[in-house]
Amino acid sequence: MQGKDVSLFTRFARVASTVTGRPITFIAAVVIIIVWAVTGPLFGFSDTWQLVINTGTTIITFLMVFLIQNTQNRDTEALQIKLDEIIRSIRGARNEMLDLEEMDERQLDQIRKEYLELAEHARLHIEKGDEAHAKRRKN
């Protein structure tokens, strides 16, 4: 769904994350570092020679942090929406789970504890050979 309403930055971030995630990009980065290392003796391992790689890697790292974060935020949000739709569409599902990401730690810990107890209960029944009961309890 790449319509006209997608911002220029979003399109750029998608392309950049796709390109930088390819093996050829990694190989290119390794080649650049090898070329830089090999040219060390030519430049007498000077401060300028060292500054070139330090500055280059710092700038690239700085910019990539923002691109990666943008991509991760979009992916996480899309995944959350998909999970919300699955929860919403399953009969008997607890719709209060739709906004867990908005809850504070205390609330999340309480819900986590509930599910840990359910898992423990199901494990105990399975160990006793009562798999049918464990499956019923799950539903």
C-alpha positions in Angstrom: 0.0 0.0 0.0 2.4 2.6 -1.2 0.1 5.5 -2.1 0.7 9.2 -2.5 -0.1 9.8 1.1 3.2 8.1 2.2 5.7 10.8 3.2 9.0 11.3 1.4 10.9 10.4 4.5 8.9 7.2 5.0 9.6 6.1 1.4 13.3 7.0 1.8 13.5 5.1 5.1 12.0 2.0 3.5 14.4 2.1 0.6 17.4 2.8 2.8 16.5 0.0 5.3 16.0 -2.4 2.4 19.3 -1.5 0.7 21.3 -1.4 3.9 20.0 -4.8 5.0 21.3 -6.6 1.9 24.4 -8.8 1.9 26.0 -6.7 -0.9 25.8 -3.6 1.2 27.7 -5.4 4.0 30.3 -6.6 1.5 30.7 -3.1 0.2 31.2 -1.8 3.8 33.9 -4.5 4.4 35.6 -3.6 1.1 35.7 0.1 2.1 37.3 -0.8 5.4 39.8 -3.1 3.7 40.7 -0.3 1.2 41.0 2.1 4.1 43.3 -0.2 6.0 45.4 -1.0 3.0 45.9 2.7 2.3 47.2 3.2 5.8 50.9 2.8 4.9 50.5 5.2 1.9 49.3 7.9 4.3 51.7 7.0 7.0 48.8 6.1 9.3 48.3 9.8 9.7 45.7 11.5 11.9 43.8 12.6 8.8 43.8 9.0 7.5 42.3 7.8 10.9 39.9 10.8 10.9 38.4 9.8 7.5 37.2 6.4 8.8 36.2 7.7 12.2 34.1 10.6 10.7 32.6 8.5 8.0 31.5 5.7 10.3 30.2 8.1 12.9 28.1 10.0 10.4 26.7 6.8 8.9 25.9 5.3 12.3 24.2 8.5 13.5 21.9 8.6 10.4 21.2 4.9 10.5 20.0 5.1 14.1 17.1 7.3 12.9 16.3 5.3 9.8 16.3 2.0 11.8 14.1 3.5 14.6 11.7 4.9 12.0 11.4 1.5 10.3 11.1 -0.3 13.6 8.4 2.0 14.8 6.3 1.5 11.7 6.8 -2.3 11.8 5.9 -2.4 15.4 2.8 -0.3 14.9 1.6 -2.4 11.9 2.2 -5.6 13.9 0.2 -4.2 16.8 -2.7 -3.3 14.6 -2.7 -6.8 13.1 -2.6 -8.4 16.5 -5.4 -6.1 17.7 -7.5 -7.2 14.7 -6.9 -10.9 15.5 -7.9 -10.4 19.1 -10.9 -8.4 18.1 -12.1 -11.0 15.7 -11.7 -14.1 17.9 -14.9 -14.9 19.8 -14.2 -15.2 23.5 -11.0 -13.2 23.3 -10.5 -10.5 26.0 -10.8 -7.2 24.2 -9.1 -5.5 27.1 -5.9 -6.9 25.6 -6.2 -4.6 22.7 -4.4 -1.7 24.4 -1.8 -3.5 26.5 1.0 -1.2 25.2 -0.8 1.7 26.9 -0.8 0.1 30.3 1.8 0.8 33.0 4.2 -1.8 34.4 2.0 -2.7 37.4 -1.0 -3.5 35.1 1.2 -5.5 32.7 2.8 -7.4 35.5 -0.7 -8.4 36.8 -1.8 -9.6 33.4 1.5 -11.5 32.9 1.0 -13.1 36.3 -2.5 -14.3 35.2 -1.1 -15.9 32.1 1.8 -17.5 34.0 -0.7 -19.1 36.4 -2.8 -20.3 33.4 0.4 -21.9 31.8 1.4 -23.5 35.1 -2.1 -24.9 35.6 -2.1 -26.4 32.1 1.4 -27.9 32.6 0.3 -29.6 35.8 -2.7 -31.2 34.0 -0.5 -32.3 31.1 2.0 -33.8 33.5 -0.9 -35.7 35.2 -1.9 -37.0 31.7 -5.1 -34.8 31.6 -4.4 -33.1 28.2 -8.1 -32.7 27.4 -8.5 -30.7 30.6 -5.5 -28.5 29.8 -6.9 -27.8 26.3 -10.3 -26.9 27.7 -8.7 -24.6 30.2 -6.9 -22.8 27.4 -10.1 -22.0 25.7 
